[in-house]
């Protein structure tokens, strides 16, 4: 029960403490101290009626103790460093923070924590790790297992991230004006990176990591509540809901990948589809110029509405990828557009677009380029050529499940397995 409470309440507790201390590192440490106190006391006293408030109160006491100790230490340093000509000492850095902490006007601390954890001053891996730690309530070990990294590596990322935020004096605040759009883009990027790693794991034995998808969805929903007028926040949630609706149909009994054309669409989650379409409507209502997440959600909606792969409005999907390429130019987007074009206008049309991408530096080590090319060659009846493309794709992927699938396709020349 304590673990469940912590997963639900940890982000709010940490955000409140960060708003009080203006120090993300101290906030997390104080929240962890409160968790330790709960582990010590709740087994005997029972879980309180309002466990989040209990954790916050204990965390506040711990944080204030630390701040007061810092202030006393600063006063001693000031005495030593007093200017003999003026008799004045420099102001202690924590004086205002302690004074502010006496009040209890917290405000939108959770939103501030989101923007702080995803600050561009941090590297992307550090943003991801810190976000999962502070907002997801995941332990270092859980984050390490999710991304197949060592615990020491993840711990170092989190530690360096907190030190960087302190060293760079990153304000615990929601950006405004011209700063908001790029910072929101950083937040949504981190959430979507977490989702993508769960939806199609880049490395390891599992094709999917559903727990990461669920965590990203939770963070996305929090973001839309905190920033209800931001269309891309709703677009991101729409995209994740619609993509995740296919989760149970994307793997077979033994965990092997099941590609889109082979999926049993009756297993798609209709509740998630309805929620995704509703989020997409909210995104549409907020802007006449949809961003990349809303456009991808529109594409996912085309799939969600189709009873079969052949019933999909592939011409619209191709047009949406064209618009996405205009808004967010990318070789990967062009590769996806080629797949849609192949469905709308035939595999030869798609193959021409794919062949034009073969010289792209960004796609040279991207396993889906030969995988898509192999599929198009197979649909054209050029199975020997397809076999070589699937074999090359198998060499490039780092996911064990995907490698096994591609090797099977190489053996058959793609005769029985359809479009990725």
Long-range contacts (C-beta under 8 A, 24 or more apart in sequence): 1-47, 2-35, 2-38, 2-39, 2-42, 2-47, 5-38, 5-47, 5-51, 5-52, 5-55, 6-35, 6-38, 6-55, 6-137, 7-136, 7-137, 8-52, 8-137, 9-51, 9-52, 9-55, 10-35, 10-134, 10-137, 11-110, 11-113, 11-134, 11-135, 11-136, 11-137, 11-222, 12-52, 12-56, 12-110, 13-52, 13-55, 13-56, 13-59, 14-113, 14-134, 15-109, 15-110, 15-112, 15-113, 16-56, 16-59, 16-60, 16-106, 16-109, 17-56, 17-59, 17-60, 17-63, 18-109, 18-112, 18-113, 18-116, 18-172, 19-106, 19-107, 19-109, 19-112, 19-172, 20-60, 20-63, 20-97, 20-100, 20-101, 20-106, 21-63, 21-67, 21-97, 21-101, 22-97, 22-171, 22-172, 23-97, 23-166, 24-113, 24-116, 24-117, 24-134, 24-162, 24-165, 24-166, 24-172, 25-162, 25-163, 25-165, 25-166, 26-63, 26-66, 26-67, 27-59, 27-63, 28-133, 28-134, 28-162, 29-62, 29-66, 30-59, 30-60, 30-62, 30-63, 30-66, 31-55, 31-59, 33-58, 33-59, 33-62, 34-58, 34-59, 34-62, 60-101, 63-101, 64-98, 64-101, 67-94, 67-97, 67-98, 67-101, 68-98, 70-94, 71-95, 71-98, 108-174, 108-226, 110-222, 110-226, 111-174, 111-226, 111-227, 112-172, 112-173, 112-174, 113-172, 114-187, 114-219, 114-222, 114-223, 114-226, 115-173, 115-174, 115-175, 115-183, 115-187, 116-165, 116-170, 116-172, 117-161, 117-190, 118-183, 118-186, 118-187, 118-189, 118-190, 119-165, 119-170, 119-183, 119-186, 120-182, 120-183, 120-186, 121-164, 121-165, 121-168, 121-170, 122-161, 122-164, 122-165, 123-157, 124-189, 124-190, 124-193, 125-157, 126-157, 126-158, 126-160, 126-161, 126-164, 127-161, 127-186, 127-190, 128-190, 128-193, 128-194, 129-154, 129-157, 129-158, 129-161, 130-157, 130-158, 130-161, 130-162, 131-190, 131-191, 131-194, 131-219, 132-194, 132-215, 133-158, 135-219, 135-222, 136-215, 136-218, 136-219, 138-215, 146-197, 146-198, 146-209, 146-211, 146-212, 147-197, 148-203, 148-204, 184-227, 184-230, 184-232, 184-233, 185-232, 187-223, 188-223, 188-232, 188-233, 188-236, 188-293, 191-216, 191-219, 191-220, 191-223, 191-236, 192-216, 192-236, 192-239, 192-240, 192-293, 194-219, 195-220, 195-240, 195-243, 195-244, 199-243, 199-244, 199-247, 200-399, 201-399, 202-398, 202-399, 203-398, 203-399, 204-398, 204-399, 204-400, 205-400, 205-401, 206-255, 206-401, 207-250, 207-251, 207-255, 207-256, 207-257, 207-399, 207-401, 207-402, 208-247, 208-250, 208-251, 210-247, 213-240, 213-244, 213-247, 216-240, 217-241, 217-244, 224-279, 224-282, 229-286, 230-286, 231-282, 231-283, 231-284, 231-286, 231-287, 231-290, 231-291, 231-294, 232-283, 232-291, 232-292, 232-293, 232-294, 234-279, 234-280, 234-282, 234-283, 234-286, 234-294, 235-279, 235-280, 235-283, 235-290, 235-291, 235-292, 235-293, 235-294, 235-295, 235-296, 235-297, 236-293, 236-297, 237-276, 237-279, 238-276, 238-277, 238-279, 238-280, 238-282, 238-283, 238-293, 238-294, 238-297, 238-300, 238-301, 239-276, 239-293, 239-294, 239-296, 239-297, 239-300, 240-276, 241-272, 241-273, 241-275, 241-276, 241-279, 242-272, 242-273, 242-276, 242-277, 242-280, 242-297, 242-300, 242-301, 242-303, 242-304, 243-300, 244-269, 244-272, 245-269, 245-270, 245-272, 245-273, 245-276, 245-304, 255-401, 256-401, 256-404, 256-405, 257-401, 257-402, 257-405, 259-405, 259-417, 259-418, 259-419, 259-420, 260-303, 260-309, 260-418, 260-419, 260-420, 261-309, 261-418, 261-419, 262-417, 262-418, 265-307, 265-308, 268-304, 273-304, 276-300, 276-301, 276-304, 277-301, 277-304, 290-327, 291-327, 292-324, 292-327, 292-328, 295-320, 295-323, 295-324, 295-327, 296-324, 299-324, 309-343, 309-418, 309-419, 312-343, 314-340, 314-341, 314-343, 314-344, 315-344, 317-343, 317-344, 318-343, 318-344, 330-362, 331-357, 331-360, 331-362, 331-363, 331-366, 332-362, 332-363, 332-366, 332-368, 335-363, 335-366, 335-368, 335-369, 335-372, 338-372, 339-372, 339-419, 339-420, 342-376, 342-379, 342-419, 343-419, 347-376, 347-379, 347-380, 348-380, 350-376, 351-376, 351-377, 351-380, 365-396, 366-396, 367-393, 367-394, 367-395, 367-396, 367-397, 367-402, 367-406, 368-393, 368-420, 369-393, 370-396, 371-406, 371-420, 372-420, 374-409, 374-410, 374-414, 375-414, 375-418, 375-419, 375-420, 377-414, 378-409, 378-413, 378-414, 378-415, 379-414, 379-419, 383-412, 383-413, 383-414, 383-415, 384-413, 386-413, 386-414, 387-411, 387-413, 387-414, 390-414
